[in-house]
Structure formats: C-alpha cells, structure tokens
C-alpha cells in the first residue's frame, strides 16, 4: 500500500480501548494513605472526544474506584459559560472537583464556588488563578526539547528549515508548546523559519482543511509541528493532498496518547518524534492529589508531569506491549527526569 492510500484509510478520530493489563499497571502504583476519602468526584472537562481525555477519564474512573469513589463527568464543549454552569450544578452532588479549564481565563468563578462550598479542586493542564494544585507538564520546556531533537535530526530540502506550526493559540499551554518548539529548533538551526502558524482547533478534520489551504499558499515545508498528534495527522493529510512528497516531511507531534499515534510512530514514516505527555500518569496524579487535598494533606502548587521527546526506541520502554496492547509502565514514566520549575507558565 502506498503512503497516500495509508493516509486516506487511517481513522481521523481515535477511540481508546483500554489494554487488558491496565488495572494491573494501575494497582502497582501505591495509593495515597488517607483517613478521609471522597465518595463522589466531579470532573469538568473540555475535550472528552479527544483521545487524551478519553484516556484520562478512563484512568480517573479506575483509580477513583480503588479509593471507593464514583466519578461524574461533564464536558463544557469549549465554553467557559457552560463550564461555570456545570460547576454550579455539580458541586452540590460531589465531594470534590477535578477541572480541565475550557479556556486560559474566566474559570475563576469555579474555584470561588468550590471554596464557598468547602470542596477542594485540582486543576489539570491549564492554570487558573487561585488554584491550590495544578497537575500539568511544562509546556514550553517540552516543546523546546522536541524542537532541539528536530533541529538535530531534520534538514531543510532547499536551505533553511521550513516549519508549519499547527497550534491551538487560544489555550496558553498549547501556545507555549509552539513557542518552545520554534525556540528549540532555532537553538540548533538559527535560520529555521516558521512559514505559517495555523489553528487546528484540536480537530483533525479542521487541521486537514486549514493546512491544505495554507500549504497551497506557502509551498512545501520540511517539518510539521502539531500541539497534539491528532491534528498532526490531519495536517499531514492536508500536506499529502496538496501534492507534496510524504516521504520528505517530518512530523513532530505532541501527546503520544492513543494506540494510533504509537503505531504511526513505530512504522517510522512521517511521524519521527512526539513529546510523550502520559495521560495515564496525569490522571493518576490528579486523583491522588485530590485524595490528599480532601484529607487535608499538603499538595504542591504545581505537580509537574515529566515529558520526553519519544522515538520508537524509547516508546517501547515506556509503553511495553502486554497482551499485544500498549500498556503504560508507570515506574519507567515516573523515573523520567522532570523540571521542578517551568521556564514559562
């Protein structure tokens, strides 16, 4: 099968199928010792359709069950107003909240309502002023490290390296990834050029369409950077449809969340590297921090999740296949070196 046919037949939106040994992997991570545990936990998310959050929700449910807690989930559909209203409705029904903010700003009322109700909140991914604990990667630093890898391993076909940036500019963590990536590449190849930055909206079909339109204007590029692997896939489809050579472009992704992305990386085709963000580990840290907070234990202001520019060789160490399914090795993930302080937040 040629590369073009592969692009056309691969799924646009991945669906998470939990690996058969997932519970065994989770159970191997020590639980928090606490005198008090929440019975019902609310999770206010924003992209439940996305493979990353499909995984997070599944792990939250399983880890919560270990603590005897039920998880209730609401999706804001990218709306701050929806998320605030959902928090208002959910707070009387739960003992604690997990929050993935729908936007970079405007979610402070959720924390204010929770504080008034005496219910703790753990925030994931996107900072909210006043949060007691944020569980997140260092987005700029992860992007920078990925950019350094690309700077060392990618070459411009006709001179300076040309980059298409597929971002989500209205979410600050995603903007930081793009900025970090460009700075990382230029630390190695100072003449590298970001020929265009487009908004993929975290939707592969949108990234496909917008990348196709933009590439027809700008011409060929050497690298496509995407703030998540799914929009990287969409942009790659647009690149191929625009008539460029799929064997010459380097895709640098972010997340490495689902089986589809891992399989794509292992085929050693266009996706050469991806910043692994470990949604399974993020979910564990969120739940464990929430149990600690509910019990009155101290938690860090920012619980930094490690990241790494993952190649096929490294992937197999972090997600070894068990029962022919990619399964997180939480010991290997937690052993990765991570920053205690992020360069930019």
C-alpha positions in Angstrom: 0.0 0.0 0.0 1.4 3.4 -0.9 1.7 6.3 1.6 -1.2 8.2 0.0 -3.6 5.2 0.4 -2.5 4.8 4.1 -3.3 8.4 4.8 -6.8 8.1 3.3 -7.7 4.9 5.2 -6.4 5.8 8.7 -9.1 6.9 11.2 -9.5 10.7 11.8 -10.6 10.3 15.4 -9.1 7.6 17.6 -11.1 5.7 20.2 -9.5 4.5 23.3 -9.5 0.8 24.0 -8.1 0.1 27.5 -5.3 -2.5 27.4 -6.1 -5.8 29.1 -3.4 -5.3 31.8 -4.3 -1.7 32.6 -5.8 -2.5 36.0 -2.7 -4.4 36.9 -0.5 -1.5 35.9 -2.6 1.0 38.0 -2.7 -1.3 41.0 1.1 -1.4 41.0 1.2 2.3 41.8 0.9 2.9 45.6 -2.3 4.6 46.7 -2.4 7.6 49.0 -2.9 6.8 52.7 -5.7 8.9 53.9 -8.2 9.0 56.8 -10.9 10.6 54.7 -11.8 9.8 51.1 -14.3 11.5 48.7 -17.3 9.3 47.8 -18.2 11.2 44.6 -15.9 13.3 42.5 -16.9 15.6 39.7 -14.7 16.0 36.6 -15.3 19.1 34.5 -13.5 18.6 31.2 -13.5 20.3 27.8 -12.5 17.8 25.2 -13.9 14.4 26.2 -14.0 13.4 22.5 -10.2 13.7 22.3 -8.1 10.6 22.7 -6.1 12.3 25.5 -9.2 12.9 27.6 -10.8 9.6 26.8 -7.7 8.0 28.5 -7.7 10.5 31.4 -11.4 9.8 32.1 -10.9 6.0 32.0 -8.0 6.1 34.4 -9.8 8.5 36.7 -12.7 6.1 36.9 -10.4 3.2 37.7 -8.2 5.0 40.2 -11.2 6.5 41.8 -12.8 3.1 42.2 -9.7 2.0 44.1 -10.5 4.7 46.6 -14.2 3.8 46.6 -15.1 7.0 44.7 -17.6 7.4 41.8 -16.7 9.8 39.0 -19.2 12.1 37.4 -18.1 13.8 34.1 -19.4 16.9 32.3 -17.9 18.3 29.0 -18.0 22.0 28.5 -17.8 21.9 24.7 -15.2 24.6 24.6 -17.5 27.1 26.5 -16.4 28.9 29.7 -20.1 29.7 30.4 -21.0 26.1 30.1 -18.3 25.0 32.4 -19.2 27.6 35.1 -22.9 26.5 34.9 -21.8 22.8 35.1 -19.7 23.5 38.2 -22.7 25.2 39.8 -24.9 22.2 39.1 -22.3 19.6 40.0 -20.9 21.0 43.3 -23.9 20.0 45.5 -23.7 16.4 44.2 -20.0 15.8 44.8 -17.3 16.0 47.5 -14.5 17.3 45.3 -13.8 18.6 41.8 -11.2 18.0 39.0 -11.1 20.8 36.4 -9.7 20.9 32.9 -10.4 24.6 32.1 -12.2 25.4 28.9 -10.1 28.4 28.3 -7.0 30.2 29.6 -9.0 32.7 31.6 -12.5 33.1 33.0 -12.7 30.0 35.2 -12.0 31.7 38.5 -15.7 31.5 39.5 -15.5 27.7 39.6 -12.8 27.9 42.2 -14.7 30.6 44.1 -17.9 28.5 44.2 -16.0 25.4 45.3 -14.2 27.3 48.1 -17.6 28.7 49.3 -18.9 25.1 49.3 -15.8 23.9 51.2 -14.9 21.4 48.4 -11.4 21.0 47.0 -10.4 21.4 43.4 -7.5 20.0 41.5 -6.8 21.7 38.1 -5.3 19.9 35.1 -3.3 21.2 32.2 -4.3 24.9 32.2 -3.6 27.2 35.2 -6.4 29.0 36.9 -5.6 31.9 39.3 -6.2 30.8 42.9 -5.8 27.0 42.3 -4.3 25.1 45.1 -2.7 22.5 42.8 -2.1 22.3 39.1 -1.2 18.9 37.5 0.5 19.6 34.2 3.6 19.3 32.1 6.0 22.2 31.4 4.6 23.0 28.0 7.3 25.4 26.8 10.1 23.2 28.0 8.5 20.1 26.4 8.2 22.0 23.1 11.7 23.2 23.4 13.2 19.8 23.9 11.2 18.5 21.0 12.5 21.4 18.9 16.1 20.5 19.8 15.5 16.9 18.6 14.1 18.2 15.3 16.9 20.7 15.0 19.5 17.9 15.3 17.7 15.4 13.1 15.8 17.3 10.3 17.3 19.0 7.3 15.9 21.6 5.0 15.3 20.4 1.5 16.3 23.7 0.0 18.3 25.6 2.6 16.8 26.9 5.8 14.4 24.5 7.6 10.8 25.4 6.9 8.2 24.7 9.6 4.4 24.6 9.6 3.1 25.2 13.1 -0.3 23.6 13.9 -1.5 25.0 17.2 -4.4 26.0 19.4 -3.4 29.6 20.1 -6.3 30.5 22.4 -5.1 27.9 25.0 -1.9 29.2 26.6 -0.4 25.7 27.2 -0.7 25.0 23.5 0.7 28.4 22.6 3.7 27.7 24.9 4.3 24.4 23.1 4.5 26.2 19.7 6.8 28.9 21.1 9.1 26.4 22.8 9.3 24.2 19.7 10.4 27.1 17.5 12.9 28.3 20.1 14.3 24.7 20.4 14.7 24.3 16.7 16.5 27.7 16.4 18.9 26.8 19.2 20.3 24.3 16.7 19.4 25.8 13.3 19.3 29.5 13.9 18.0 30.2 10.3 14.9 27.9 10.7 11.7 29.6 9.7 8.1 29.1 10.8 6.4 29.8 7.5 2.9 29.8 9.0 1.0 29.1 12.2 -2.5 27.7 11.9 -5.3 26.9 14.3 -6.1 23.2 14.1 -8.8 23.6 16.8 -7.8 20.2 18.3 -9.8 18.6 15.5 -8.1 16.5 12.8 -10.6 17.5 10.0 -10.0 21.2 10.8 -6.3 20.8 10.7 -6.5 18.9 7.4 -8.6 21.6 5.8 -6.6 24.6 7.1 -3.2 23.0 6.5 -4.2 22.2 2.9 -5.3 25.8 2.3 -2.2 27.3 3.9 0.3 25.0 2.2 -1.1 25.9 -1.2 -0.2 29.5 -0.3 3.2 28.9 1.3 4.6 25.9 -0.7 6.4 22.9 0.7 7.7 22.6 4.3 10.2 20.3 5.9 8.6 20.0 9.3 5.0 20.0 10.5 4.8 20.6 14.3 1.5 19.9 15.9 0.4 20.7 19.5 -1.2 17.2 19.5 -0.7 14.1 17.4 -4.3 14.0 16.1 -4.1 17.4 14.5 -0.7 16.5 13.3 -2.3 13.6 11.4 -4.9 15.9 10.0 -2.3 18.4 8.8 -0.3 15.6 7.3 -3.3 14.5 5.3 -3.6 18.1 4.0 0.1 18.1 3.2 -0.3 15.0 1.1 -3.4 16.3 -0.6 -1.6 19.5 -1.5 0.7 17.3 -3.6 3.9 17.3 -1.6 6.1 14.3 -1.0 5.1 12.4 2.2 8.5 10.8 2.4 10.3 14.1 2.8 8.3 15.8 5.6 9.0 15.3 9.3 6.0 15.3 11.7 6.8 16.3 15.3 3.8 15.6 17.4 2.7 16.2 21.0 0.9 13.8 23.4 1.6 10.3 22.0 -1.6 9.3 23.7 -3.5 6.7 21.7 -2.7 3.5 20.0 -3.0 5.1 16.6 -0.2 7.6 17.4 2.0 5.0 18.8 1.5 2.6 15.9 2.2 5.5 13.5 5.5 6.3 15.3 6.6 2.7 15.2 6.1 2.5 11.5 8.9 5.0 11.2 7.1 7.0 8.5 6.5 10.8 8.7 5.9 10.8 12.4 9.5 10.8 13.6 9.1 12.0 17.2 6.4 13.0 19.6 6.5 14.7 23.0 5.1 12.0 25.3 2.8 13.5 27.9 1.5 10.4 29.6 -2.3 10.9 30.1 -2.5 7.8 32.2 0.1 9.2 34.7 -1.6 12.6 34.6 -4.9 11.0 35.6 -3.3 9.1 38.5 -1.6 12.2 39.8 -4.8 14.2 39.6 -6.8 11.6 41.6 -4.0 11.0 44.1 -3.6 14.8 44.7 -7.4 15.1 45.1 -7.5 12.4 47.7 -4.6 14.1 49.6 -6.3 17.5 49.4 -9.6 16.1 50.6 -7.9 14.5 53.5 -6.2 17.8 54.4 -2.7 16.7 53.3 -0.3 19.2 51.6 0.0 19.0 47.8 2.4 21.0 45.5 1.2 24.2 43.9 2.3 22.7 40.6 2.7 18.9 40.2 5.0 18.7 37.2 4.5 15.7 34.9 7.6 14.6 33.1 7.8 14.7 29.3 10.2 13.3 26.8 10.8 13.6 23.0 9.9 10.0 22.3 11.3 8.0 19.4 10.3 4.4 18.5 13.1 3.0 20.7 12.1 5.0 23.8 8.4 4.3 23.3 8.8 0.6 23.7 10.4 1.2 27.1 7.6 3.5 28.4 4.7 1.6 26.9 5.8 -2.1 26.6 3.3 -4.3 24.8 1.4 -6.7 27.0 -1.3 -8.8 25.5 -0.4 -7.1 22.2 -1.5 -3.8 23.6 0.5 -0.7 24.6 0.5 -0.6 28.4 2.0 2.2 30.5 4.9 1.4 32.6 4.3 3.8 35.5 7.6 3.0 37.2 9.5 3.9 34.0 7.4 7.1 33.4 7.8 8.3 37.0 11.6 7.7 36.8 11.9 10.2 33.9 13.7 13.4 35.0 11.4 16.4 35.1 11.7 20.0 35.9 10.5 21.3 39.3 10.0 24.8 37.9 8.8 25.5 34.4 10.7 28.1 32.2 7.4 29.7 31.2 3.9 29.4 32.6 
